[in-house]
Amino acid sequence: MLAMNEPSFRESVDLMFNRAVRLMDLSPGLEQKIRVCNSTYTVRFGVRLRGKIETFTGYRSVHSEHMEPVKGGIRYALSVNQDEVEALAALMTYKCALVETPFGGSKGGLCIDPRAWDEHELEQITRRFAYELIKRDLIHPAQNVPAPDMGTGEREMAWIADQYARMNTTDINAKACVTGKPTHVGGIQGRLEATGRGVQYALREFFRHPEDVAKAQLSGGPEDKRVVVQGLGNVGYHAAKFLSQEDGCIITAIIERDGALVSDAGLDVEAVKQHLAATGGLKGFAGADFIADGKSVLEGDCDILIPAAMEGVIHLGNADRIRAPLIVEAANGPITYGADEILRKKGCIIIPDMFANAGGVTVSYFEWVKNLSHIRFGRMQRRAEEARSRLLVDELERLSADQALGWTLTADFKDRFLTGSDELALVRSGLDDTMRTAYQSIREVWHARPEVPDLRVAAYITAIDRVAKTYRSKGL
Ligand code: NAD
């Protein structure tokens, strides 16, 4: 719960923006133009459910249209409100600029507890919400392209895509109206895991820079680092899974709504996820200690803290008790403006949301491109690539035999070398490249300018500078 004297989420984003633009040379007019949210549409609609009409309130906010379409997820939660949607839309503008996806920023939300409705009811509600947005071009392949966020996933995106197609029967690009769809209706391999995968790639890139790692009072690579994750939903689950299974991290705690599981030896993420899916909570999981006051576990001893649930969880009330030397903001806005100041003074290094969770929008961009080009990535070149590799392997083996050189290529090498890139491999490669390039661009600003105190300010400067350049090119 935020303290009374804390700014709201949107005010926090604006304060972070202001802190960055003070270090930039922007005209006050342009600065104001970039900061403000262009528009927020509020809709109230009724759906007949369980014998009576239920009224729902939804929002779609467009922060900046310096590039179109605008892009941003749709969130389902009871806490959704205009302030939150506008803050998230602003973050989308900066995030898209930072990872060079050609979009403006948007966000949507519906005030609803998705767990209170069954699947058929949720479909009716989603289709009706989508209808309201589609008829105002607030869902449109060329103007506004939503994606999943908290409380929504592939299922909801499939309903939205179908609703758009029903209302725009001759639009050949209809599938590009929304991303995060299941693959059988135009989605892309690797989108479901993308945000968590991006968190992993972000951390890998951070650990490639020993100078930055030392600033977090850490050393070495990600292996053996003790990690606490808050939220085992789409983002938190995939991040925890990849970091533990592929990078040797030890997940020492997972925090969910009903409490936290703690184990110094490390939690089996897959088993915890199954328990959560089966029981709706973490309580009762064997082989780890359950702590009912989950929030207190944010303050536990660890190397890396990954808040991956929701905004405002590290605030003025607990920031000085946070012990993690490195925080990766997998959620949007998990650290308030006030907490950010406290943590920085303590020497904590924060990998900011606009970079850390940009994997989702990056792969959404690939999905949108796939939908517009109407062809799966890798379809044209995969077998050609394999044929060229085969040519080389055959020639090396022929040379070895003819000249009695005694070379043998290992089966593992041949296997990997002879496998052409399919869609998933290409998506991961594109995501990895994006995360590395984006981190390098922000750390360059961080290190080159002594007045830039941290990665967040550097990320804002990098993003705002790119948005400003686009506006200037438009004559503003
Ligand atoms: P999700 O709904 O799949 O998962 C959220 C998880 O957090 C759930 O398991 C929920 O039970 C848990 N949770 C909710 N409130 C909590 C609390 N107070 N304490 C502990 N756990 C709590 O949502 P998601 O898509 O994983 O999104 C999580 C965060 O990541 C959000 O801030 C979202 O904006 C951000 N994000 C998501 C994506 C994406 O592609 N899904 C992309 C970028 C950023």
Boltz pocket constraint, residues with backbone or C-beta under 6 A from the ligand:
constraints:
  - pocket:
      binder: B
      contacts: [[A, 148], [A, 149], [A, 150], [A, 151], [A, 152], [A, 191], [A, 195], [A, 230], [A, 231], [A, 232], [A, 233], [A, 234], [A, 235], [A, 236], [A, 255], [A, 256], [A, 257], [A, 294], [A, 308], [A, 309], [A, 310], [A, 311], [A, 330], [A, 331], [A, 332], [A, 333], [A, 357], [A, 358], [A, 360], [A, 361]]
      max_distance: 6.0
